[in-house]
């Protein structure tokens, strides 16, 4: 909203609307605790995340594979802070089961499902809290999380991608999964 509030509607089986319930909504409802102060919002598969005007990231809904970043795998019916990202974030992007944030220093941090290396940490271990993307601790201008992959654009205009590549989505001319950018 114009005051920085977040409203959601639709299916709500795991609390992805953030109104404190699991009731489906046919019209917009306020997200609990985010009636102001939100700068951006991104919806993933059965979960949602918001960037606050103070640079924090809050997520709610389904928390399988730790996609909410609060250190647990417990579903949340209203927003919770992403551990380690209560400030310092400039953007957030949700994929299917993982989330990434661009930091104000141009770094990238990701959390959640990592079966195809979409967190860029060099492993396939899921993470319930944000981890640095290997080699991208500064110099990044934008990020976008996909189904099982993630891409970033550097300040120099270079596109870097990592994660699953079964449909050649990484754009490197192969269909080889990459665990780092």
RASULHU-V700764 format. One record per run of one state. SS is the DSSP state (helix for helix, strand for strand, loop for the rest). FROM is the first residue (numbers start at 1). TO is the last residue. If there is no record, write none. Layout:
BEGIN
ss->SS from->FROM to->TO
ss->SS from->FROM to->TO
END
This chain:
BEGIN
ss->loop from->1 to->6
ss->strand from->7 to->10
ss->loop from->11 to->24
ss->strand from->25 to->30
ss->loop from->31 to->37
ss->strand from->38 to->43
ss->loop from->44 to->46
ss->strand from->47 to->52
ss->loop from->53 to->56
ss->strand from->57 to->61
ss->loop from->62 to->63
ss->helix from->64 to->66
ss->loop from->67 to->75
ss->strand from->76 to->81
ss->loop from->82 to->88
ss->strand from->89 to->94
ss->loop from->95 to->97
ss->strand from->98 to->103
ss->loop from->104 to->107
ss->strand from->108 to->112
ss->loop from->113 to->126
ss->strand from->127 to->132
ss->loop from->133 to->139
ss->strand from->140 to->145
ss->loop from->146 to->148
ss->strand from->149 to->154
ss->loop from->155 to->158
ss->strand from->159 to->163
ss->loop from->164 to->177
ss->strand from->178 to->178
ss->loop from->179 to->181
END
